[in-house]
């Protein structure tokens, strides 16, 4: 069986595209796994900053979580309006591009693309960390497991949108149920008085900043770290077209459900962390510690822990749903390679999926799969997109007006102000910890997109210019056939060369005089009727002597045409290619492009 068909499945006809779309349940699983997974590390990131500054500062964890939850609801409602205003999808890139101009649109799109790569690396790293917390023996293989998880997600997404939805739905809903049970047990214990902190909270690296002027800075830094919770909220607006009809309505409802779950889970978990006075532990995640306190090392604990790890890993799936769609839209506009706009056999943007997988693995290797090294890079890109999107929507309502436009403008205006403020806070507090990389990467990617656009515009101008059909001019046509021996592939190439011109020459590159004389005698024995030129190459190069001969022909016939006909055989099985030198492929690859020189190959298919 073909390996590709085994892994990815049979091709799907374009006419069945509508049947591959998602209902609200599958849409929630596919597009909200990133946002929902952040409840497993967002509250912990808040606690890491607060505990490092001073144990007493953990009292601020709940107010910070309340502020973040309010921001979640505000941004979600703002994107709810975006979905209905732009039901074709595209999210921040389309909104900013249409209302603020190409450059803001490209900044938003580039920031999101970078954030999607970071989402994959952070989510997979956090997911594998959850597994190794439950099974410490696996900690030595953390990076390998991270890379393997990315490969699996790539394959699943290449199988198509609907199959991806089926694959991720069960783990996502198990996670939602598991966290709901965790919160129910914890809050019930709090109200009955049975849930008692196991030990007073201590801080290993207490800076004693409770009364220090830097208190505000650390609170803002904790808030910035917790804002990683908002990553993924924009995902639904980018993938509206993936939903069944009516697309905008289904996408909007999915977004509201996701925001409600995300906000309540984040608040509940942060509250329990604070009540139980839990501190970050290098040996296990705080979610794992909370589950152990509430359920002990029981089946429920392992269900919660493994469902948490699965949704953390599957959070990367949100990026694999959105990165290819966003890159396809930008590619369609000419700002990214056109290959990213093409759908594969399973009606997904396969090239975008593969590109995201490769970039994510590279980033995982660079940062060794360490969540805490990656988190400072996180959220800068997505809040850049948030800010531009909400600002663009303000201008959209101001221009369009329409029913209740003032209310809509106010909500998007509040969203713009809030996200811009948060962006500044994140950029300042995380800058020296790694956020500078994203601040530098976004302008570089924007610059690259402009260069790609300029290239496509240049190509279009040259190809669409008025063609000039000059009167036919007789030009000398020289045909060269490099041969490595007298065999059927060479014979086929020589016969084809005869049909092109009366000036056909065979070229044989010999490494010494004896070899050249032997082949010359063999050639004359067969009475082929085509002149043979022996070229000696003491340094065993093939391309060099061939190009030297072409240059001599160019001097003789400066306005002539030179065709190089390469004999090429194709093995029956793909792995047989590794057993041969592939000289023809090598020559086609390295042959410099020159005016008046045409390179073609004549294939010979092997049967065994």
C-alpha angles and dihedrals in degrees: 000000000000108000092220092054091046093053101035106021135228120324118269120224117240091239090067094056093108091057090057093062125110132251119219095269094051090041090055090051095046101040103030102046090092094051095041093047091059090075086073094061108011096078090042091054089055091051093047091060096041096047091048089055096046138314092244090061091070086083085076093060095089096047089049090049090050090052091049092048090052088051090050091055093045094049092043092053090047091053089046086064091045091055092055093042093049107027091165091075128230096125118198095004095056094041094049093041094051098042107027102028139259097296097053088044092053091046089054093045094046092047090052094047090053091046091052091056090049090047091058093049096044095044096047092045091050092046094052089045088057090053093047089049088060094038107032092182088074095058092094090060096047098122094044091051090049092054092045090052091054092051091051092050090050092054093047092051093047088061091069142270098279095047089048089052091052092048096051101035098080097049091045094051092044088055092049090050092045095051090045090055090046092052093043091052093044097046092044089053090049094052093045092046093239095114105083125172108256094219140352113277114255130182122219093200102035112170094186095231098147091114098020125118088239089064092099091050093054092046090052091047090052089049090049092051091049091051087077081086089077096058110113098029090109092052096091092053090054093051103042091127090059090070127087119255126315082045100179094047094049093045092048094051090048090053093051093048090049093050092049093051093043095050096046094045093049093050094046095049093046090050092052092047090054096043093050091043092230120179130201112274123200090212098056141007120262090243088057091049092049092050091049091053093049101039107012119221092321136133089267090056092052092046091053093043097048093041087052091051091047095051091045089055092041090051083078086063090071088062091048088053095047107029093063092045094049093044090049091054092048090046090051087055089051099251097111132034111295091232088074090064094059122099119225131223092288096048093256128116094259098178091055092049092051093045091052091049093052094047091048094052090049091052092047091054093047093051094034091236092287111156094201092053090051100043095073088060090051128098097016091097097043094049089049087056091044091054095048093043094051092044089050091051091052089057090043093058092042091056099036100038106176130144115349090351093150093058091047091048091051093052093047090044091054089047091051094049093045096047093045090052091048091047090055091047093049094045093049100042096042100034099101091038094064107291088109088074091063092042088057097038096055096059090044092053091046089052090051092051091053091051091050090050091049090051093052091047090051091049091048092051093050096044098042096045115119105281118236115216106195120195111275113276123198107239127179112253117206118189120198123192116191107208130189096190145331104289138124096271090056092045091054091049092049092050090051090048091055090059091056103052147348090238104074122155128183117216125205121186112210126187094210140015095254093056091048093051092048093052092044090055092047091050093051091048091062094050092221094169095224120107115248125211118199113209118194117218112183090180093053094241119148103182096049098057090042092054091046090056091048090052090053091051090050089057091050095045106023093174097036132111121244120199120191111203112198121200107224131178126201120210119224094239124049095230091058087074089073090060095061136064095240090212094167092053089047092052093048090051099050099032106117116234109249132174112259095016119112123189120199136160134217110214125215114196117218116215102203 
